Amino acid sequence: MSVSRVLLIDDEEDLRLSTAQALELAGLDVVTIDNADHVFELIGYSFDGVIVSDIRMPGIDGMSLLQKVRELDAEIPVILVTGHGDVQLAVSAMRNGAYDFIEKPFSIQYLAGIIKRAMDRRSLVLENRRLRAVAGKRDDLETRLPGRTQVMVDLRYRIRAIGAADADTLIIGDTGAGKEVVARALHDVSARADRPFVAINCAALPQHLIESELFGHEAGAFPGALRARYGKFEHARGGTILLDEIGSMPPDMQGKLLRVLQERTITRLGSNETVELDVRFIATSKTDLAHEALAGRFRQDLLYRLNVATIHVPSLAQRQSDIPLLFLHLVREAAARYGRDDMEVPSSIISSLAMREWPGNVRELRNEADRFVLGLDGRSGEGPQSDPLAGHGLSAKVAEFEKGIIARTIASHKGNLKAVYETLGISRKTLYEKMQKYALTKHAPIDEDTTSP
């Protein structure tokens, strides 16, 4: 079982080290970090610790860190450390979900007390999740990857089976389908859950520094290398490495990665000594790497090494009936993230969402949920959209007549929307907009009183 940890983040080295030393004397296990970018390599849905972060930092500041942590798991305690002039900012952070804040200068005893209470709360959250899973209720995977369709049931089953096996895994799925969520889930259900999870975006690695970024280097290995540095592979020892969009990796690096996968060792630039590498590799791709290998754009031998196990993440088009449930789940998440009360979603909006195409998949649907919660989706006022057929004037009668024609055409074609918009001589987009306007679904029964000309 892992020991509860305190992740202490501060860019001021002297303050960071002195605070860590004092907290360790108070009986706490502390990991110090000088940059919030590295936090997400150390936390996940099963993280059993607490984050303590300064608000004012270069790069990802404390407020941005809070938001990103809440997106990963809203119940990870985040304690913010503020300067005298940041108290109003800290109060705002509390409204946005921070566990607590402490103003500089502070006593270590006071901070340690807050941390221990936060740890107790986190332990209770994790124990409740475990008990719900044992009792046959929704577990972590169902919370992170909700859905009742068979493809989602099968996906969760494969994650549980493959996660425990500790095998290198290839995850295939469309853009925005949730490949990184699946990768994190694989890590969290494995025996490596309390070790680092290091995500590497292969498409964003700088060409001239790619070897140094992955393998590390010794001092003097190249101009500007003033001191030795761990690479991302070495930093992840004992944990999991996610190679996001592996198909974007340059061909020469594919060969070097193949050697790492075969031998489980690396050699830093400028060194002749090998370093043992105890890691699990997970790779993602939005393209079929088998086709890429046949076309000569990806090494076939590397593909064989990576896909010991393969997981296909379904697109929203493959689980269309999950869209209403998923949207409601994302609205709840967004409301918590933005500090809003729970919101009712009108049935007309739910119906229209299920009929739309979502090329951006879950990512696009999440953006739609955010816009709904923030009131940026075109709704007027705070309540549900007004009834487009309200009133008795000419425009209302025309709208009623139009609704009836569309409803009858949908019924006559048994919900085949392609046949409907072709019969009516309108575009697919126009049909979907009118169905949303009149709260029609392709399965909706026809009200004879409103569909007669």
N, C-alpha and C positions, 0 to 999 in steps of 0.2 A: 504494500500500500504506500502511496506517495505521501510525503510530508507536506503539510500546508506551507505555502511560500508567500512571502511578501515581495512583489516586484516593485522596486524603488526606482523611479525615473526622475532624473534631474541632470541638467547639462552642466551644473557647477560641480566640478569634481571634488573639491574639498568638502563642501556641504554634503554631497552624496555619500562620500566615504565615511565621514564622521557620524552621519545619521545611521548608516547601515551598521557601523560598529556598535553604536549605542543600542540599537534595536536587537542586535544579536546578544548583547549582554542581558537584555530583557527576556531572552529565551525564544526569540523569533528567528526563523530561517529566512535570510534576506538575499535576494538576487538583485544586483545593481545594474542599471542600464542608463546610458548617457543619451539615448535617442529613442523616441517613442516608436520609430519605424520598426524596431526589433521586438516590440512587445508581442506582436501577433505570431511570432515564431514559438512563443512560450505558453500561449493560452489557447483554450478551446472550450467546447461545451462542457467538458468534464474537469476543467481547471478548478482546483480546490483551494485557491489562494485569494489574495487581495492585491489590488493595484494602488500604489501611492504615487501620485505624480504632481510635479510642479505645473502651474498653469502656464507661465511664460517660458516657452522654449522655442528654439528655431525648428523649422520643419513642422512636424505635427505637434501642435500645442495641446495643452491639457483639455481644452473644450472639444477639439476635434477628436482627440483620443477617446474621450468619454462617449461621443457619438458612435465611433467605430466599434468600441467594445460592446455597446448596447445593441448594435446591429448583429454582432456575433452571439452574444448571450446577455440579455437585459438584466440578469440577476448576478452578474459578477460585480462585487463591490469595488467602486472606484472612489478613493479619497483624494481630494485635491488640496494642494498646498499653495497658499496665496500670499502675496505681498500685501502691505497695508492698503494700497490703492486698488486692489482687485476684489474687495469684499463683495461689491455689487455683482461683479462677474461670477463670483462663487455662489452667491444666492441664486443667480440665474441657473447655474449648473445644477444646484440642488433640485430646482424645478424640473430640469431635464434628466434627472435620474441619478445624480451623484449620490453616493452613500453618505458622505460627510465632507466638510472642508475644515482646514486648520490654518490659522493665520500665523505668519512669521512675526517675531521669533516665537518658538513653541518649546514646551518641555517634552522630553522624550517619553516620560511617564504618561503624559496626556495622550500623545500620538499612539503609544503602545496600547493604551486602553481602548482607543477607537478601533485599532487594527484587530485586537482580540475579539471585540464584539462583532466586527464585520466577518471575521473568520467563523465564529459560531453561527452566524446567519447563513453563510455560504455552505457550511457543513450540513445545516438543516435542509437547505434547498436541495443539495445533492442526495441526501438520504431520502427525502420525499420523492424525488424522481426515481430512485432505485426501488422504493417500495411500490410505487405506481406500476413500474415495469413488472415486478414480481407478482403483483396482484392481477396482471393481465390487462392493465389499463394502458393508455397511451404512453410510450416510452420516448426517450430522447430522439430517436430516429423519426418517429411519427410527428414530433413537434417540428423538427428541422425539415423534414421531407413529407409534408402532409399530402394526403390523397387516398381515395378509396378505390381507384381503378386497379385492375389486375396488374398493369405494368408497374405501378408504384408499389403494390404489395410485393411483387417479384423483386423490384429494385432493393427494397429494405431487406428482404431475405438474403439477397446476394451480398449486401454490405456486411450483414452480421456474419455470414459464412466466410467471406473472403477476408474481412477485417481480422478475425481471429487467427487466420492462417499465416499472416505476416508475409504473404507473397507479393513480389513486385506486380503492379497492377496498371493496366491501361484503361483510361476512362474516355469514352467517345460520346460526343453529344453536340447539339447545335449551340450557337452563340446564345448565352443567357439562360441555358437550360438548368444550370446548377452544378456544373462539373466540380468546381472548387468546394462547394458544400458537401458533395459526395466524398471528395478526397479527405476533407477534415473529419467527416464521419468515420471513414475507414481508419484514420489515425486514432480517433477517440474510442473506438471499440476494440482497439488492439492493445497488446501488452506494452506498447510504446506510448500510451496516452499521456504519461507524466513527463515525457521527454520532448525536445523541441520539434515543432512542425515548421519547416522552412520552405516557403513558397518562392519559386524562382520563375519569373516571366521570361521565357526564352526569347520572345520577340523583342524585349526591351533591353537585353544585355548589350552593352557597348562592344562593338566588334574588336576594338584594340585592347580591351581590358577583360575579355570574356574568360580567359584562362585564369587570370589573377582573381577575378570575382568568384569563380567556382572552386579553384584549387588552392588559392592563397599564394603568398610569395615570401621569400626571405628578404632581409634588408639588402639593398643594392642589386636586386635581381634585374631591375631596369631603371632608367632615369626617373627619378621622383619617388622610388621605393625607399624611403628613408628608414623604415623599420619593418620588422616581420609582421605579417598579417594572416590570420586565419581566413580561409575561403569559406563560402557558404556550405560546401559539402562537409568540411571538417567541423563547422559550427553545429551541424545537425547530428553529430555522433550520438548514437543511441535512439534517435528519433526517426522522423519521416521527412523525406525530401519530395516536394511536389514540383515537377517540371511542367509548368503550364504552357500549353501550345508547343509541344515538343517538336512538331513539324517545322517550326520556324528556326530551329537550331541549325547553324551553318554546317555544311558537310564535313569539314575537317574536325569540328568539335563533336560531331556524331561518332566519329571513329574513336576519339579519346574517351567519350562517355561509355562506349561499348567496352573498352578496357576496364574502366572503373566497375561496371556492372559484372564483368567476368571475374575480376580479381579482388574486388572489394577493398582496394587500396588506392591512395592518391599520392602524388609527389608534388610538393609545392614548387613554384617557379624558383629557380636559383638553388635548388637543393637536390641531393642525390638519394636522400633517405625517404623510404616509403612510410606512409601513415595508414594504419589499419582503419577501416571504415565500417562501423556497424550501423547501417541505416537501412531503411526500406524506401524504395523508389516508387513513386506514383507519378504517372505521366497523363496529361490530358491532350486531347486533340479534337478540333471541330471538323476535321477532314478524315476520310478513310485512309489510314496510313498504309493499308495493303495496296490501295490504288496508287498512292504516292510512291511506294517502293517499286511497283511495276513500271512506273513512269521514270524511275531513276532519280527521284527527288528525295528519297529517304532510304537509309540503309536497311536492307532486308534482314541482315543479321542482328541489327539493333532492335528491329521490330520484334523478332523472335525472343530476344532477351527481355524486352519490356512487357510483353503481353503474356506473362505466365498466367495471369487472370485478366479478363476483360469485362468491363461493365459498360453497358449502353444506357445513357441517361435519356429518357423519353422527352420529346418536345411537347409543348402544350397541345399541338395538333393531335398528338397521339393519346392524349388524356383530356379531351375537351370537357368531359363531364366533371372533371375536378376543378374547373376554373372558378365556379361560384364559391366553393369551399375554400380554395386557395386565396381568392381575393379577400374574403372575409378575414382569413388568417393574417394576410398582409396589412389589411386596414387596422386590425388590432395592434400589430407590431408598430405600424407607423404612428398610431395614436399614442402609444406608450413612448415612442422615441421623441415625439414632438410635445409631450406633456399635455395631450388633449384627453378629454373624457371619451369613454367608449361611444362610438357613433353607430347609428342605425343606417344601413345601406338600403335605399329603396329597391323594391323587387324589380322595377323597370330597368334599373342600372345593372343589376345582376343578370337579368335576361339578355340584355344587349351585349354584355361582356362575353357571355358564353358563345355568342354567334360571330364575334369578330375574329379575325386572324391576328396572331401574335408572333410575328417573325422574330421579335426580340425575346420571346419566351418569358420565363419567370422574371427576368430583369425588367422587361418592358411592363409586365403586369404590376410589378412592385412600384415602378414609377407612377403608374395610373393610381395605385392605392395612395401613394404620397400626395398626389395632386388632389384626390378626393378629400383626404384628411385636412389638407391646407386650404380647401375651397377654391382650388385653381382649375377645376374641371368644367367650368362654365355654368355651374349651378348658381341660381340667383337666391340670395338669402341663405339662411342656415338650414332650412327644412328641405324636404324632398322636392324634386322638380314638380312644377305645377302641371296639372292635367292639360294636355294640349287640346283636348276636346271641350274644355269648359266654355260656357257661353252659348248663345243661341243665334248669333249673327251669321252672315254669309260665310265668313272664313271658317267658322266652326262647322257649318254644314258641309263645306267643301272638304274639310279635314276628315269629317266622319265618313263621307262618301269614299275618299281615298283610302282610308283605313279598311273599309269593307272590301274594296277591290283587292287590296294586297292580301288580306286575310283569306279571302276565297281562293285566290291564286295559290297561296301557300298550301291550303288544304287540298286543292285539286292535284297538286304535284307531290303530295305527301311529304312536305318539308324539304324537297330538293331545291335549295335556294338558287342554284345555277339555272335550273329550268325556269324558276320564278322570274329572275331579272331578265332573262332572255325573252320570255313571254311578254313581259310588261314593256320591253324595249328601253330599259334603264340600266345604268351601270351597277355593278356589285356594290360599290361604295354608297351609291344613292339608296339602294334597297336597304342596306344595313342601317343607314342614318334614319330612314323612315320607320323601320321596325323599332329602332330605339325610341324614336319620337312617340310612336303609338303603343309602346310597351308590348309589342308582338314577339312571339317566339315561333320557331318552326314547328313546335309541338302544341301551340296554344289552341284551345277549342274556339270555334267561331260563335260569336253572339249574333244570332239571326236578326235581332232588332237593329243592330248597327251595321250590318253588312248588306242589307238590301238596298238597291239603288232607289 
